[in-house]
Amino acid sequence: MNQSRSRMTHRAGRMRAMLWSIVLIAAGAMLLPLTAYVWTAAVQAQETSAQADADGKNPRSEYWRDVRDSDSGYTAVTGPEANILIQSRGETWRELRNGPVMIIGAILVLGVILAVLAYHLMHGGFKLEHRTGRKVLRWAVSDRVLHWYTATLFIVLAITGLSLLWGRAVLIPVLGKEGFAVWAGIAKPVHDYLALAFAAGLIVMLLKWFHYNIPASYDLEWIKKAGGYLGDSHPPAGFANAGEKAYYWTLVFAGTALVVSGFWLLFPNLGFDRAAMQNANIVHGVSALILTAFVCLHIYLGTLGSEGALEGMITGEVDEGWARQHHGVWLDEIQQGHGEARHEAPPGRSAEAPT
């Protein structure tokens, strides 16, 4: 009995010894490489510290500083800037685009729309004082086609472009991510392809109407009276008043910036680096927002804001009373022989627009 119990105790001791041996072997297999790693890291840390003490620089910090500064490395991949691991300026671009450009742009565009709406509700538009029944040719057919061609393209480009700019903040909460993805998949190619057609129309329009928008001395009086909104008398104005000239020159400068930056964005494979593309994106967004604000004001002043103005861009002719009220200098030039004031022309009759 005692001998059997002794044999069982001896057997249990051997099992415990075997299990502890397995545990120790497994622990050693895991810890020995870790010990070597810790030892190597400690040696490297000492070497890094010694080198930093020697020249006052931390090589690891210097390495990542170089990477963040877009210093070039080596890669077998070909392409512009393929040897740059990280371009830190991309984060600056993202914060600028999603911050000031989006927010200030929204304030600008919505501010103009709300200001125009408030003014119209309080004062109404500029009413035509009286109609004479006599018509004056203001816009030739070619001018009207050019205007509506460019205007239609701009509206489509503004809708698609601004929806991409504000989509994350405005459209995703409404459409959801999947719905916005579908819309963006349509808006992006539409925006890209129509941009070239718009650029062509804008260039032709600016060249064709340049001579109407040369500043004149009487423009200052128009500005002082805010086009007649301040005071009782109608300020002098030629074919284009000072406000229309300001709109034209905004189209010249902001439109040029819009077209050139858009060219950068449409053709990235021409060798433009990422910094140039980021700059172009910001310029494109800012110029588009400025033009959108001016176009909103232009649409109001050409429709509800000035009774009789839209007739000129639809039929080509305006009432002589409207011309006297808003463009007195131009009407005087016509009546002095530089153009023609006439009754409604019979079908088939036409007259040249003033030059």
C-alpha positions as CSV (number, residue, x, y, z in Angstrom):
1,M,0.0,0.0,0.0
2,N,2.7,2.5,1.0
3,Q,4.8,1.3,-1.9
4,S,2.0,1.9,-4.4
5,R,1.4,5.4,-3.0
6,S,5.1,6.2,-3.3
7,R,5.1,5.1,-6.9
8,M,2.2,7.4,-7.7
9,T,3.8,10.3,-6.0
10,H,7.0,9.8,-7.9
11,R,5.1,9.6,-11.2
12,A,3.2,12.9,-10.4
13,G,6.5,14.6,-9.7
14,R,7.9,13.6,-13.0
15,M,4.8,14.9,-14.8
16,R,5.1,18.3,-13.0
17,A,8.8,18.5,-13.9
18,M,8.0,17.7,-17.6
19,L,5.3,20.4,-17.7
20,W,7.5,23.0,-16.2
21,S,10.2,22.1,-18.6
22,I,7.8,22.7,-21.6
23,V,6.7,26.0,-20.1
24,L,10.3,27.2,-19.6
25,I,11.3,26.1,-23.1
26,A,8.3,27.9,-24.7
27,A,9.0,31.0,-22.6
28,G,12.6,31.0,-23.5
29,A,11.8,30.6,-27.2
30,M,9.7,33.8,-27.0
31,L,11.8,35.8,-24.7
32,L,15.2,35.2,-26.1
33,P,14.5,37.0,-29.5
34,L,12.7,39.8,-27.6
35,T,15.8,40.2,-25.4
36,A,18.0,40.4,-28.5
37,Y,15.6,43.1,-29.9
38,V,15.7,45.1,-26.6
39,W,19.4,44.8,-26.6
40,T,19.7,46.0,-30.2
41,A,17.3,48.9,-29.6
42,A,19.3,49.9,-26.6
43,V,22.5,49.9,-28.5
44,Q,21.0,51.9,-31.4
45,A,19.5,54.4,-28.9
46,Q,22.9,54.8,-27.3
47,E,24.5,55.3,-30.8
48,T,21.7,57.8,-31.8
49,S,22.2,59.6,-28.5
50,A,25.9,59.7,-29.0
51,Q,25.5,61.0,-32.6
52,A,23.0,63.6,-31.5
53,D,25.3,64.8,-28.7
54,A,28.1,65.0,-31.2
55,D,26.4,67.2,-33.8
56,G,23.3,68.4,-31.9
57,K,20.9,66.6,-34.3
58,N,18.7,63.5,-34.0
59,P,19.2,61.5,-37.2
60,R,15.7,59.9,-36.9
61,S,14.1,63.2,-36.5
62,E,16.2,64.6,-39.3
63,Y,15.1,61.7,-41.5
64,W,11.4,62.3,-41.0
65,R,11.8,66.0,-41.2
66,D,13.4,65.5,-44.7
67,V,10.5,63.2,-45.6
68,R,7.9,65.8,-44.5
69,D,9.8,68.5,-46.4
70,S,9.2,66.5,-49.6
71,D,12.9,65.7,-50.1
72,S,13.4,63.4,-53.0
73,G,14.4,59.7,-52.5
74,Y,14.9,56.9,-54.9
75,T,12.3,54.8,-56.5
76,A,12.0,52.6,-59.6
77,V,8.5,53.9,-60.2
78,T,8.4,56.5,-63.0
79,G,6.2,59.6,-63.0
80,P,6.2,63.1,-61.6
81,E,7.2,63.3,-58.0
82,A,7.2,59.5,-57.7
83,N,10.3,59.7,-55.6
84,I,8.6,61.8,-52.9
85,L,7.2,59.7,-50.1
86,I,5.1,62.3,-48.3
87,Q,4.0,65.8,-49.5
88,S,3.1,67.7,-46.3
89,R,1.6,70.6,-48.3
90,G,-1.3,68.4,-49.2
91,E,-2.6,68.7,-45.7
92,T,-2.3,72.5,-45.9
93,W,-4.3,72.4,-49.2
94,R,-7.0,70.2,-47.6
95,E,-7.4,72.5,-44.6
96,L,-7.5,75.6,-46.8
97,R,-10.0,74.1,-49.3
98,N,-12.3,72.6,-46.6
99,G,-12.0,75.6,-44.3
100,P,-11.8,79.2,-45.6
101,V,-12.6,78.5,-49.2
102,M,-15.8,76.6,-48.4
103,I,-16.9,78.7,-45.5
104,I,-16.1,82.2,-46.9
105,G,-17.4,81.1,-50.3
106,A,-20.7,80.0,-48.8
107,I,-21.0,83.3,-46.9
108,L,-20.2,85.3,-50.1
109,V,-22.7,83.5,-52.4
110,L,-25.5,83.1,-49.9
111,G,-24.9,86.6,-48.6
112,V,-25.5,88.1,-52.1
113,I,-28.6,86.0,-52.6
114,L,-30.1,86.9,-49.2
115,A,-29.2,90.6,-49.7
116,V,-30.9,90.7,-53.1
117,L,-33.9,88.9,-51.8
118,A,-34.2,91.2,-48.8
119,Y,-33.9,94.3,-51.0
120,H,-36.5,93.1,-53.5
121,L,-39.0,92.3,-50.7
122,M,-38.5,95.7,-49.2
123,H,-38.2,97.9,-52.3
124,G,-39.0,95.9,-55.3
125,G,-37.1,96.2,-58.6
126,F,-36.3,99.2,-60.7
127,K,-39.6,99.9,-62.4
128,L,-39.9,101.2,-66.0
129,E,-41.3,104.7,-65.6
130,H,-43.1,104.7,-69.0
131,R,-43.2,102.9,-72.2
132,T,-43.0,104.9,-75.5
133,G,-43.8,102.0,-77.7
134,R,-40.7,102.7,-79.8
135,K,-38.1,100.0,-79.9
136,V,-34.3,100.3,-80.0
137,L,-32.2,97.5,-81.2
138,R,-29.7,96.7,-78.4
139,W,-28.5,93.1,-79.0
140,A,-27.9,91.5,-82.4
141,V,-28.8,87.8,-82.8
142,S,-25.1,86.7,-82.6
143,D,-24.8,88.6,-79.2
144,R,-27.9,86.9,-77.8
145,V,-26.9,83.4,-78.9
146,L,-23.4,84.0,-77.4
147,H,-24.9,85.3,-74.1
148,W,-27.3,82.4,-73.6
149,Y,-24.7,79.8,-74.7
150,T,-22.2,81.1,-72.2
151,A,-24.8,81.7,-69.4
152,T,-26.3,78.2,-69.7
153,L,-22.9,76.5,-69.6
154,F,-21.9,78.6,-66.6
155,I,-25.0,77.7,-64.7
156,V,-24.4,74.0,-65.3
157,L,-20.8,74.3,-64.4
158,A,-21.7,76.2,-61.2
159,I,-24.2,73.6,-60.1
160,T,-21.8,70.7,-60.7
161,G,-18.7,72.4,-59.4
162,L,-20.2,73.8,-56.2
163,S,-22.0,70.5,-55.5
164,L,-18.6,68.9,-55.5
165,L,-17.1,71.6,-53.3
166,W,-19.9,71.6,-50.8
167,G,-21.0,68.0,-51.3
168,R,-19.6,66.5,-48.2
169,A,-21.2,69.2,-46.0
170,V,-24.5,69.7,-47.8
171,L,-25.4,66.8,-50.1
172,I,-24.1,63.7,-48.2
173,P,-26.5,64.4,-45.2
174,V,-29.4,64.6,-47.7
175,L,-28.5,62.0,-50.4
176,G,-26.4,59.7,-48.3
177,K,-22.9,58.6,-49.3
178,E,-24.1,56.2,-52.0
179,G,-26.5,58.8,-53.5
180,F,-23.8,61.5,-53.5
181,A,-21.3,59.0,-55.1
182,V,-23.8,58.5,-58.0
183,W,-24.3,62.3,-58.4
184,A,-20.5,62.9,-58.2
185,G,-19.9,60.3,-60.9
186,I,-22.2,62.3,-63.2
187,A,-21.2,65.8,-62.1
188,K,-17.5,65.4,-62.5
189,P,-17.3,64.3,-66.2
190,V,-20.1,66.8,-67.1
191,H,-18.1,69.6,-65.4
192,D,-14.9,68.6,-67.1
193,Y,-16.2,68.3,-70.6
194,L,-18.4,71.4,-70.6
195,A,-15.6,73.4,-69.2
196,L,-13.8,73.6,-72.6
197,A,-17.0,74.7,-74.3
198,F,-17.5,77.4,-71.7
199,A,-14.0,78.7,-71.9
200,A,-14.4,79.1,-75.7
201,G,-17.6,81.0,-75.3
202,L,-16.2,83.2,-72.5
203,I,-13.2,84.2,-74.6
204,V,-15.3,85.1,-77.6
205,M,-17.7,87.1,-75.5
206,L,-15.0,89.1,-73.7
207,L,-13.3,90.0,-77.0
208,K,-16.6,90.8,-78.7
209,W,-17.9,93.1,-76.0
210,F,-14.6,94.8,-75.0
211,H,-15.3,98.1,-76.7
212,Y,-18.6,98.4,-74.8
213,N,-16.8,98.3,-71.5
214,I,-14.0,100.8,-71.7
215,P,-14.3,103.1,-68.7
216,A,-15.6,106.7,-69.3
217,S,-15.6,109.8,-67.1
218,Y,-19.4,109.7,-66.5
219,D,-19.0,106.3,-64.9
220,L,-17.9,108.0,-61.7
221,E,-21.3,109.8,-61.4
222,W,-23.1,106.5,-61.9
223,I,-21.0,105.0,-59.1
224,K,-21.7,107.9,-56.8
225,K,-25.5,107.5,-57.3
226,A,-25.3,103.7,-57.3
227,G,-26.9,103.5,-60.7
228,G,-29.9,105.6,-59.5
229,Y,-30.6,103.7,-56.3
230,L,-29.3,106.8,-54.4
231,G,-30.9,110.0,-55.4
232,D,-33.8,110.9,-57.7
233,S,-32.1,111.5,-61.1
234,H,-30.9,108.8,-63.5
235,P,-27.1,108.9,-63.7
236,P,-25.5,108.9,-67.2
237,A,-24.5,105.6,-68.8
238,G,-23.4,104.5,-72.2
239,F,-24.2,101.2,-73.8
240,A,-22.8,99.6,-70.6
241,N,-23.2,101.4,-67.3
242,A,-20.5,101.4,-64.6
243,G,-22.0,98.4,-62.9
244,E,-22.0,96.3,-66.1
245,K,-18.4,97.4,-66.7
246,A,-17.4,96.2,-63.3
247,Y,-19.1,92.9,-64.0
248,Y,-17.3,92.6,-67.3
249,W,-13.9,93.3,-65.8
250,T,-14.6,90.8,-63.1
251,L,-15.3,88.3,-65.9
252,V,-12.0,89.2,-67.4
253,F,-9.8,88.7,-64.3
254,A,-11.7,86.1,-62.4
255,G,-12.7,84.3,-65.6
256,T,-9.1,84.2,-66.8
257,A,-8.1,82.7,-63.4
258,L,-10.9,80.2,-63.7
259,V,-10.0,79.1,-67.2
260,V,-6.2,78.9,-66.6
261,S,-6.6,77.0,-63.3
262,G,-9.1,74.7,-64.8
263,F,-6.7,73.9,-67.6
264,W,-4.2,72.9,-64.9
265,L,-6.7,70.6,-63.3
266,L,-8.0,69.1,-66.6
267,F,-4.6,68.1,-67.9
268,P,-2.4,67.0,-64.9
269,N,-0.3,64.7,-67.2
270,L,1.3,67.7,-68.8
271,G,3.9,67.6,-66.1
272,F,2.4,69.8,-63.4
273,D,3.6,68.9,-59.9
274,R,1.3,68.4,-56.9
275,A,1.9,71.9,-55.5
276,A,0.9,73.4,-58.9
277,M,-2.3,71.3,-58.9
278,Q,-3.1,72.3,-55.3
279,N,-2.6,76.0,-56.1
280,A,-4.8,75.6,-59.2
281,N,-7.5,74.0,-57.2
282,I,-7.6,76.9,-54.7
283,V,-7.5,79.5,-57.4
284,H,-10.2,77.7,-59.4
285,G,-12.5,77.5,-56.3
286,V,-12.0,81.1,-55.3
287,S,-12.5,82.5,-58.8
288,A,-15.6,80.4,-59.3
289,L,-17.1,81.6,-56.1
290,I,-16.5,85.2,-57.0
291,L,-18.0,84.8,-60.4
292,T,-21.0,82.9,-59.0
293,A,-21.7,85.8,-56.6
294,F,-21.5,88.3,-59.4
295,V,-23.7,86.2,-61.7
296,C,-26.4,85.9,-59.0
297,L,-26.4,89.7,-58.8
298,H,-26.4,90.0,-62.6
299,I,-29.3,87.7,-62.9
300,Y,-31.4,89.7,-60.5
301,L,-30.5,93.1,-62.1
302,G,-31.2,91.7,-65.6
303,T,-34.7,90.3,-64.6
304,L,-36.7,91.3,-61.6
305,G,-34.3,94.1,-60.6
306,S,-34.8,96.1,-63.8
307,E,-38.1,96.0,-65.6
308,G,-37.6,95.8,-69.4
309,A,-34.0,94.7,-69.3
310,L,-34.7,91.0,-70.1
311,E,-36.6,92.0,-73.2
312,G,-33.3,93.1,-74.8
313,M,-31.6,89.8,-74.3
314,I,-34.7,87.8,-75.6
315,T,-35.9,89.9,-78.5
316,G,-32.9,92.0,-79.0
317,E,-34.9,95.2,-78.6
318,V,-35.7,97.5,-75.7
319,D,-38.2,100.2,-75.2
320,E,-36.9,103.7,-75.8
321,G,-38.1,104.7,-72.4
322,W,-36.0,102.0,-70.8
323,A,-33.0,103.1,-72.8
324,R,-33.5,106.7,-71.7
325,Q,-33.9,105.7,-68.1
326,H,-30.9,103.4,-67.9
327,H,-28.6,104.2,-70.8
328,G,-29.2,107.9,-71.6
329,V,-25.8,108.6,-73.2
330,W,-26.1,105.5,-75.5
331,L,-29.6,106.6,-76.6
332,D,-28.4,110.1,-77.3
333,E,-25.7,108.7,-79.5
334,I,-28.2,106.6,-81.4
335,Q,-30.5,109.6,-81.9
336,Q,-27.6,111.7,-83.1
337,G,-27.0,109.3,-86.0
338,H,-24.7,106.7,-84.5
339,G,-27.5,104.2,-84.4
340,E,-31.3,103.9,-85.1
341,A,-34.3,104.5,-82.9
342,R,-37.4,103.0,-84.6
343,H,-40.8,101.5,-84.2
344,E,-41.2,97.8,-84.1
345,A,-39.7,96.3,-87.2
346,P,-41.9,94.3,-89.5
347,P,-41.1,90.6,-89.9
348,G,-37.7,90.1,-91.7
349,R,-36.4,93.6,-91.0
350,S,-33.3,93.9,-88.9
351,A,-30.8,96.6,-87.8
352,E,-27.2,96.5,-86.7
353,A,-26.4,96.7,-83.0
354,P,-24.7,100.0,-82.0
355,T,-20.9,100.0,-82.2
